[in-house]
Amino acid sequence: MLGLALLAGVSVMVACGGGEEATEETPAVEEAAPVATEAEAWVAPEESKATANPFTADAASIEKGKGIFGQYCVSCHGADMKAEVPAGLAVKAANLIEKTPAQADGELHWKLLNGRGAMLKISTYGISDEDGWHLINYIRSMAPKA
């Protein structure tokens, strides 16, 4: 992909009469940083575990989180949060029912604030830091009771 982009750029420069001959002083093209793959674990910093959710998981908080989930998250994670979305309709997202119970609220909040790959940070969607906590309360409310 990078090779095609470079070839296209050189072609445009030649067609427009621009460009210089490569010399030893010409800097090398840097390769893009590796992108995390689906198989790699997404681990929040250790200190995020100590951050407590400032909102009680009461009916109002859960309802607010449900609205946010329905508007911004359901298309990738599915209504049941198991990420069983038909192929081609969304990226492969995490099964929240399986992935979230073992994580502290602070870890989940850190992930919402920072995003990764197709899951953009919540501020990109206009979701506040505070609403992220309500979203966590809703996700927790959907987990099977032990």
C-alpha positions as CSV (number, residue, x, y, z in Angstrom):
1,M,0.0,0.0,0.0
2,L,2.8,2.4,0.9
3,G,4.6,1.5,-2.3
4,L,1.5,2.3,-4.4
5,A,1.2,5.7,-2.6
6,L,4.9,6.5,-3.3
7,L,4.6,5.4,-6.9
8,A,1.5,7.6,-7.4
9,G,3.3,10.6,-5.8
10,V,6.3,10.1,-8.1
11,S,4.1,9.8,-11.1
12,V,2.3,13.1,-10.3
13,M,5.6,14.9,-9.8
14,V,7.0,13.6,-13.1
15,A,3.8,14.4,-15.0
16,C,3.9,18.0,-13.5
17,G,7.6,18.4,-14.3
18,G,8.6,18.6,-10.6
19,G,10.7,16.5,-8.4
20,E,14.5,16.2,-7.9
21,E,16.9,13.4,-8.6
22,A,17.5,11.3,-5.6
23,T,20.8,11.9,-3.9
24,E,22.4,10.4,-0.8
25,E,21.1,13.4,1.2
26,T,17.4,12.5,0.3
27,P,15.8,11.3,3.5
28,A,14.4,7.8,3.5
29,V,10.6,7.4,3.8
30,E,9.7,6.3,7.3
31,E,7.5,3.3,7.6
32,A,4.2,3.7,9.4
33,A,4.0,2.6,13.1
34,P,2.5,-0.9,13.4
35,V,-1.2,-1.0,14.1
36,A,-2.5,-3.2,16.9
37,T,-4.3,-6.2,15.6
38,E,-7.6,-7.7,16.8
39,A,-5.7,-10.5,18.4
40,E,-3.5,-8.2,20.6
41,A,-4.9,-7.6,24.1
42,W,-5.9,-4.1,24.8
43,V,-4.6,-3.3,28.3
44,A,-5.2,-0.1,30.1
45,P,-2.4,1.3,32.3
46,E,-2.2,-0.3,35.7
47,E,-2.9,3.0,37.5
48,S,-6.3,3.2,35.7
49,K,-7.6,0.3,37.9
50,A,-7.6,2.6,40.9
51,T,-10.0,5.1,39.4
52,A,-13.4,4.6,40.8
53,N,-16.7,5.3,39.1
54,P,-18.1,8.4,40.7
55,F,-21.7,7.5,39.8
56,T,-23.8,4.9,41.5
57,A,-25.3,2.4,39.1
58,D,-28.8,3.6,39.8
59,A,-31.8,3.5,37.4
60,A,-31.1,7.1,36.1
61,S,-27.4,6.4,35.4
62,I,-28.1,3.1,33.7
63,E,-30.9,4.7,31.6
64,K,-28.5,7.5,30.5
65,G,-25.8,4.9,29.6
66,K,-28.4,2.9,27.7
67,G,-29.2,5.9,25.5
68,I,-25.6,6.5,24.8
69,F,-25.0,2.9,24.0
70,G,-28.0,2.8,21.7
71,Q,-26.8,5.8,19.8
72,Y,-23.1,5.2,19.5
73,C,-22.1,1.7,20.4
74,V,-24.9,-0.8,19.3
75,S,-23.9,-0.7,15.6
76,C,-20.6,-2.4,16.4
77,H,-21.2,-4.2,19.7
78,G,-24.8,-5.3,19.0
79,A,-27.9,-4.8,21.2
80,D,-26.8,-7.8,23.3
81,M,-23.2,-6.5,23.5
82,K,-21.9,-9.8,22.2
83,A,-20.6,-8.2,18.9
84,E,-22.5,-10.6,16.8
85,V,-23.2,-8.0,14.1
86,P,-23.7,-9.3,10.5
87,A,-20.5,-9.3,8.5
88,G,-20.0,-6.2,6.4
89,L,-22.2,-4.0,8.6
90,A,-19.5,-3.1,11.2
91,V,-16.0,-3.7,12.3
92,K,-15.3,-6.7,14.5
93,A,-15.8,-5.3,18.0
94,A,-15.3,-6.7,21.4
95,N,-17.9,-8.9,23.1
96,L,-18.5,-6.7,26.1
97,I,-20.4,-9.4,28.0
98,E,-17.2,-11.5,28.0
99,K,-14.6,-8.8,28.1
100,T,-15.8,-6.3,30.7
101,P,-16.4,-8.3,33.9
102,A,-12.7,-8.9,34.5
103,Q,-11.9,-5.2,34.1
104,A,-12.2,-2.4,36.7
105,D,-14.4,0.5,35.9
106,G,-11.3,2.7,35.7
107,E,-9.8,0.5,33.0
108,L,-12.9,0.6,30.9
109,H,-13.2,4.4,31.4
110,W,-9.5,4.8,30.3
111,K,-10.3,2.8,27.1
112,L,-13.4,5.0,26.4
113,L,-11.3,8.1,26.8
114,N,-8.4,6.9,24.7
115,G,-10.0,4.7,22.0
116,R,-8.1,2.3,19.8
117,G,-8.4,1.5,16.1
118,A,-12.0,1.7,14.9
119,M,-13.2,2.5,18.4
120,L,-12.6,6.2,18.6
121,K,-12.3,8.0,21.9
122,I,-15.7,9.0,23.2
123,S,-14.9,12.7,22.9
124,T,-14.9,12.2,19.1
125,Y,-18.6,11.6,19.3
126,G,-19.3,14.4,21.8
127,I,-19.7,12.1,24.7
128,S,-18.4,13.6,27.9
129,D,-16.1,12.0,30.4
130,E,-19.0,12.0,32.8
131,D,-21.3,10.2,30.4
132,G,-18.6,7.5,29.9
133,W,-19.2,6.5,33.5
134,H,-22.9,6.2,32.9
135,L,-22.1,4.0,29.8
136,I,-20.0,1.7,32.0
137,N,-22.9,1.4,34.5
138,Y,-25.2,0.4,31.7
139,I,-22.7,-2.2,30.3
140,R,-22.3,-3.6,33.8
141,S,-26.1,-3.8,34.2
142,M,-26.3,-6.1,31.1
143,A,-23.7,-8.6,32.4
144,P,-25.1,-11.9,33.6
145,K,-25.6,-12.0,37.3
146,A,-23.3,-14.5,39.1
